[in-house]
Amino acid sequence: MTKIIESNNIDFGVVEEFKSKKVTGTISNTGTERVTLSDLISSRNEFVVNLSKLRMEPKFPASSTIYFVDDEFHVQYSDGSYATTDQGFGQAGTTDSDGKLTVTSLPSKSVTMVTPVLTADTEGTISGTALYVTTVNVYYRLSTDTLWTLFDSGITVIAGAYTATGTIATAGTYDFLVTDADDPTVRDQLDDVDVASGVTMNATCVASPPTDV
């Protein structure tokens, strides 16, 4: 990664004695990282530089494919650099020989759920995938009901996957729902999943009467 700023020569022409002359020039960031300046000072006292902005983003690399760097569709890392290899979050667009970006349509969010295997009154897990989603909520209901009950909430998605943990009190046939915590319209639902009964075993110990030997 490099930080490089460049400017063409600025021609002031003829400047009358004891008078000032203002000329506008352009400074470009030709490196691969963001450049933030606090000031720019000329090596000659006769010249004073006034900057219109102190933060300069790098130009897109020419003739490249640009990829998203996170699940929030950012195309720059914190240092301002771009990803030209797939980071697992989709393609943002492509650049021409001048570094002009043509944007690809944004990928859509999605969530899926693996059919859970649960036992009543026993803590279990529900897992699945989530693309371009950061947190999910998981719900359940008896298949004969209409209202959902929260199974687990605010589950962090890590590397495109999530695992919810919770307990269903009674056995039966249930529906399950996972949603994007920030956008409930992004969802996946599984219906008519059996939650098995827990097996309870009662043991009775009968002691034999003492025997004289």
C-alpha positions in Angstrom: 0.0 0.0 0.0 1.3 3.5 -0.9 0.4 7.1 -0.1 1.4 9.3 -3.0 0.1 12.8 -4.0 1.0 14.6 -7.2 0.4 17.9 -8.8 1.2 19.4 -12.2 3.5 22.4 -12.3 1.5 25.7 -11.7 2.4 28.6 -13.9 1.9 32.0 -12.3 3.0 33.8 -15.4 4.0 37.4 -14.7 3.4 38.7 -11.2 3.7 42.4 -10.7 6.1 43.6 -8.0 4.6 43.8 -4.5 1.3 42.2 -5.7 -0.1 38.8 -5.2 -1.6 36.4 -7.7 -3.9 33.5 -7.1 -3.7 30.4 -9.3 -5.8 27.2 -8.9 -4.1 23.8 -9.3 -5.1 20.2 -8.7 -3.4 17.8 -6.4 -4.2 14.1 -7.0 -3.9 11.0 -4.9 -2.1 8.5 -7.1 -1.4 6.0 -4.4 -3.5 3.1 -3.2 -4.5 4.5 0.2 -6.5 7.4 1.5 -4.4 10.6 2.2 -5.4 13.0 4.9 -3.5 16.3 5.2 -3.5 18.7 8.1 -1.8 21.3 5.9 0.5 21.8 2.9 3.5 24.1 3.1 5.6 25.3 0.2 9.3 25.1 0.4 9.4 28.7 -0.7 8.1 31.5 1.5 6.7 33.4 -1.5 4.0 30.8 -2.0 1.0 30.1 0.3 -1.1 27.0 -0.3 -4.8 26.9 0.5 -6.5 23.5 0.3 -10.1 23.1 -0.5 -10.2 19.7 1.2 -7.8 17.7 3.4 -8.9 14.2 2.6 -8.2 12.6 -0.7 -9.4 9.1 -1.7 -7.3 7.0 -4.0 -8.3 6.5 -7.6 -9.9 3.1 -8.5 -7.3 0.8 -10.0 -7.5 0.6 -13.7 -8.9 -2.4 -15.6 -9.8 -4.2 -12.4 -12.7 -5.9 -10.7 -13.7 -4.2 -7.5 -15.2 -6.3 -4.7 -17.2 -5.4 -1.5 -15.0 -5.6 1.6 -17.8 -6.3 4.1 -21.5 -7.2 4.4 -22.6 -3.5 4.4 -21.5 -3.1 0.8 -18.4 -0.9 1.4 -15.8 -0.9 -1.3 -13.0 0.5 0.7 -11.1 -0.7 3.8 -10.5 1.6 6.7 -7.3 2.9 5.1 -9.2 3.7 1.9 -7.7 0.9 -0.2 -9.9 -1.2 -2.6 -10.2 -5.0 -2.8 -9.4 -6.4 -6.3 -9.8 -10.0 -5.2 -13.0 -11.7 -4.0 -13.5 -11.1 -0.2 -16.7 -13.2 0.0 -19.1 -10.3 -0.1 -19.8 -10.0 -3.8 -18.6 -7.9 -6.7 -19.1 -4.1 -6.7 -18.2 -3.4 -10.3 -15.4 -3.2 -12.9 -13.1 -0.3 -13.9 -11.9 0.7 -17.4 -8.4 1.7 -18.4 -8.9 5.1 -16.8 -10.1 3.7 -13.5 -13.8 4.7 -14.1 -16.1 2.4 -12.2 -19.1 0.7 -13.6 -21.3 -0.6 -10.7 -22.7 -4.1 -10.7 -26.2 -4.4 -9.2 -26.1 -4.8 -5.4 -26.4 -8.5 -4.3 -29.5 -9.2 -2.3 -29.7 -10.2 1.3 -30.8 -13.7 2.2 -31.2 -16.1 5.1 -31.7 -19.9 5.2 -32.4 -22.4 8.0 -31.4 -26.0 8.3 -34.3 -28.2 9.5 -33.7 -28.3 13.3 -33.6 -31.5 15.4 -35.0 -30.6 18.8 -36.2 -32.3 22.0 -38.8 -30.8 24.1 -37.7 -29.1 27.4 -34.0 -29.5 26.3 -31.8 -26.7 25.1 -31.0 -27.1 21.4 -29.7 -25.1 18.4 -31.0 -23.9 15.1 -28.5 -23.0 12.4 -28.4 -21.7 8.9 -26.7 -19.2 6.5 -27.1 -15.4 6.2 -25.7 -13.4 3.3 -25.2 -9.6 3.6 -26.9 -9.8 7.0 -25.2 -9.0 10.4 -27.7 -10.3 13.0 -30.8 -12.6 12.9 -33.7 -13.5 15.0 -35.3 -17.0 15.2 -38.9 -17.7 16.1 -41.2 -20.8 16.6 -44.9 -21.5 16.9 -47.1 -24.6 16.9 -48.1 -25.3 13.4 -51.8 -24.7 14.4 -51.0 -21.3 15.8 -50.6 -17.9 14.1 -48.4 -16.0 16.6 -44.6 -16.4 16.8 -42.6 -16.9 20.0 -39.0 -15.8 20.1 -36.5 -18.7 20.2 -33.3 -16.6 20.2 -32.6 -13.0 19.2 -29.7 -10.7 18.1 -27.6 -13.7 16.9 -24.4 -12.5 15.3 -23.7 -13.8 11.8 -20.1 -15.0 11.5 -18.6 -15.8 8.1 -22.1 -16.1 6.6 -23.5 -18.5 9.2 -25.5 -18.3 12.5 -26.4 -20.6 15.3 -29.4 -19.9 17.6 -29.8 -21.4 21.0 -33.1 -22.0 22.9 -35.6 -24.3 24.4 -39.1 -25.4 23.4 -41.1 -26.6 26.4 -43.4 -29.2 24.9 -43.3 -31.7 22.1 -45.4 -31.2 19.0 -45.3 -30.1 15.4 -43.9 -26.6 15.0 -43.1 -23.9 12.4 -39.7 -22.1 12.5 -38.8 -18.6 11.2 -35.5 -16.8 10.8 -35.4 -13.1 9.9 -32.8 -10.4 9.4 -32.9 -8.5 12.7 -32.8 -5.2 10.8 -35.1 -6.1 8.0 -37.8 -8.7 8.8 -38.8 -8.9 5.2 -35.6 -11.0 4.7 -36.7 -14.3 6.0 -36.9 -18.1 5.7 -39.6 -20.3 7.2 -39.8 -24.1 7.8 -43.2 -25.6 8.5 -44.3 -28.9 10.2 -41.2 -29.8 12.0 -41.5 -32.4 14.8 -40.1 -31.6 18.2 -39.7 -34.9 20.0 -40.7 -35.7 23.6 -38.0 -35.9 26.2 -37.7 -39.4 27.7 -38.2 -39.5 31.5 -36.9 -42.6 33.3 -37.9 -43.4 36.9 -35.8 -45.9 38.7 -36.7 -47.7 41.9 -34.2 -49.4 44.1 -35.5 -52.2 46.4 -33.1 -53.2 49.1 -33.0 -56.8 50.2 -33.4 -57.5 53.9 -30.2 -58.2 55.8 -29.3 -61.9 56.0 -27.3 -63.5 58.8 -24.3 -65.5 57.6 
